[in-house]
Amino acid sequence: MGRYLVLTPPGAADRNEHAVFIKDGFAPLAFLFPAIWLLFQRAWLFGIAAALLQIGLWGIAAALQRPEIGLFGGLALGLVVAFEGRALMARQLEARGWAMRAAFTDVTRQGAEALFFSGRHPVEAASTGPQATVVLPASSGGKVLPPSTPGFGLFGQYGER
C-alpha cells in the first residue's frame, strides 16, 4: 500500500495511456547511490550537485582526517534524496508542462491504475475500497483535497496537510 501521484503529458487527455504513476515512498537505490539515482532520473542539475557535494564531503573528511564527516554527510544526503527524490521527479514533470491528474492513497500500484483508468467520479472511486482515497483536480484547474489528505513527500507541496 502506498501513495501515488498520476501525471499526464502536456496536452494529453485526462485518462492518457502515457500517464506516469509516481509512488511516494523511500527509494532504496536513491539512498545507496543518490547522485547516480538522480542522474538516471534525468535530474541532471540535482545529480551533478549531489555528486559535487559527495566529493566535497569526502575531500573535507580527508583533509581534516575525520572520516565521520564524509560518512554522516553521505548518509544525510542519501536520506534526503531517498525520501524526496520522487517528489522532485513529480515537480520536475509539472515544470515541463505535465498535469497532475490524480493522487491516490492507501492503494497498490495496480489499484491506483484501476481507479485512474476506470474514469469514475472521485466519490464513487473512493467508496469502492475500504481504504482507497482518490483526489482529482477540479475542472477549473484547482485541486480537490479532503482536509485530512496525507502529504506527498516530506514537504507538502500539493496543498495537503
C-alpha positions as CSV (number, residue, x, y, z in Angstrom):
1,M,0.0,0.0,0.0
2,G,1.3,3.4,-0.8
3,R,0.5,6.9,-2.1
4,Y,0.7,7.6,-5.8
5,L,0.6,10.7,-7.9
6,V,-0.6,10.4,-11.5
7,L,0.7,12.9,-14.1
8,T,-0.1,13.0,-17.8
9,P,2.0,14.6,-20.7
10,P,1.3,18.1,-21.8
11,G,-1.9,18.4,-23.8
12,A,-2.9,14.9,-23.1
13,A,-6.4,13.8,-22.2
14,D,-7.3,13.1,-18.6
15,R,-7.1,9.3,-18.9
16,N,-4.0,9.1,-21.1
17,E,-2.2,5.7,-21.5
18,H,1.1,7.6,-21.2
19,A,0.3,8.6,-17.6
20,V,3.1,8.3,-15.1
21,F,2.4,6.8,-11.7
22,I,4.9,8.1,-9.1
23,K,5.0,6.3,-5.7
24,D,5.6,8.4,-2.6
25,G,8.0,6.4,-0.5
26,F,11.6,5.6,0.3
27,A,13.7,4.8,-2.7
28,P,16.4,2.3,-1.6
29,L,18.7,2.9,-4.6
30,A,18.5,6.6,-4.1
31,F,19.7,6.1,-0.5
32,L,22.7,4.0,-1.6
33,F,23.6,6.0,-4.7
34,P,22.0,9.4,-4.5
35,A,23.9,11.2,-7.4
36,I,23.7,8.2,-9.8
37,W,20.0,7.7,-9.0
38,L,19.3,11.4,-9.7
39,L,21.2,11.2,-13.0
40,F,19.3,8.1,-14.1
41,Q,16.0,10.0,-13.3
42,R,17.3,12.8,-15.6
43,A,17.5,15.3,-12.9
44,W,20.9,16.5,-14.3
45,L,21.4,19.6,-12.2
46,F,20.5,17.9,-8.9
47,G,22.5,14.8,-9.8
48,I,25.6,16.9,-10.6
49,A,25.1,18.9,-7.4
50,A,24.7,15.7,-5.3
51,A,27.9,14.3,-6.9
52,L,29.8,17.5,-6.2
53,L,28.5,17.6,-2.6
54,Q,29.6,14.0,-2.0
55,I,33.0,14.7,-3.5
56,G,33.3,17.8,-1.4
57,L,32.3,15.9,1.8
58,W,34.9,13.2,1.1
59,G,37.6,15.9,0.4
60,I,36.8,17.8,3.6
61,A,36.8,14.5,5.6
62,A,40.1,13.5,4.1
63,A,41.7,17.0,4.7
64,L,40.5,17.0,8.3
65,Q,41.2,13.3,8.8
66,R,37.7,13.0,10.1
67,P,36.0,10.1,8.1
68,E,32.8,10.5,10.1
69,I,32.1,13.8,8.3
70,G,32.1,12.1,5.0
71,L,30.1,9.2,6.4
72,F,27.3,11.2,8.1
73,G,27.2,13.8,5.3
74,G,26.8,11.0,2.7
75,L,24.1,9.3,4.9
76,A,22.2,12.6,5.2
77,L,22.4,13.3,1.5
78,G,21.2,9.7,0.8
79,L,18.3,10.1,3.2
80,V,17.1,13.4,1.7
81,V,17.3,12.0,-1.9
82,A,15.7,8.7,-0.9
83,F,12.7,10.4,0.8
84,E,12.3,13.4,-1.5
85,G,13.6,12.2,-4.9
86,R,10.3,11.0,-6.2
87,A,8.5,14.2,-5.1
88,L,11.3,16.1,-7.0
89,M,10.6,14.0,-10.1
90,A,6.9,14.9,-9.9
91,R,7.7,18.6,-9.5
92,Q,10.1,18.5,-12.5
93,L,7.4,16.8,-14.7
94,E,5.0,19.6,-13.7
95,A,7.5,22.2,-14.5
96,R,7.8,20.7,-18.0
97,G,4.0,21.0,-18.5
98,W,2.8,17.6,-17.2
99,A,-0.5,17.8,-15.4
100,M,-1.3,16.2,-12.1
101,R,-4.5,14.3,-12.8
102,A,-5.0,12.3,-9.6
103,A,-3.5,11.3,-6.2
104,F,-4.3,8.0,-4.6
105,T,-3.6,7.0,-1.0
106,D,-3.6,3.5,0.6
107,V,-3.6,1.6,-2.6
108,T,-1.3,-0.6,-4.6
109,R,0.0,0.4,-7.9
110,Q,-2.4,-1.9,-9.7
111,G,-5.3,-0.4,-7.6
112,A,-4.2,3.1,-8.5
113,E,-4.1,2.2,-12.2
114,A,-7.5,0.6,-12.0
115,L,-9.1,3.6,-10.2
116,F,-7.4,6.1,-12.6
117,F,-8.4,4.4,-15.8
118,S,-11.9,3.5,-14.6
119,G,-13.0,7.1,-15.1
120,R,-15.4,7.0,-12.2
121,H,-16.3,10.1,-10.1
122,P,-13.9,10.6,-7.2
123,V,-16.5,9.9,-4.6
124,E,-17.6,6.7,-6.3
125,A,-14.0,5.5,-6.7
126,A,-13.2,6.4,-3.1
127,S,-16.1,4.3,-1.8
128,T,-15.1,1.2,-3.7
129,G,-12.2,0.2,-1.5
130,P,-12.1,0.2,2.3
131,Q,-9.0,2.5,2.4
132,A,-8.8,3.9,-1.1
133,T,-8.9,7.7,-1.3
134,V,-9.0,9.4,-4.7
135,V,-8.2,13.1,-5.2
136,L,-8.8,14.6,-8.7
137,P,-8.1,18.1,-9.8
138,A,-11.2,20.3,-10.2
139,S,-12.2,21.2,-13.7
140,S,-11.1,24.8,-13.1
141,G,-7.5,23.5,-12.6
142,G,-7.6,23.6,-8.8
143,K,-7.1,20.5,-6.7
144,V,-9.9,18.9,-4.7
145,L,-8.3,17.8,-1.5
146,P,-10.1,16.5,1.6
147,P,-8.9,18.2,4.8
148,S,-7.1,15.1,6.0
149,T,-5.2,14.2,2.8
150,P,-1.7,12.9,3.7
151,G,1.2,14.8,2.2
152,F,3.3,13.7,-0.8
153,G,7.0,13.7,0.3
154,L,8.3,15.2,3.4
155,F,7.2,18.7,2.5
156,G,3.6,19.1,1.3
157,Q,3.9,21.0,-2.0
158,Y,0.5,20.0,-3.2
159,G,-1.6,21.7,-0.6
160,E,-2.1,18.7,1.6
161,R,-1.6,18.6,5.4
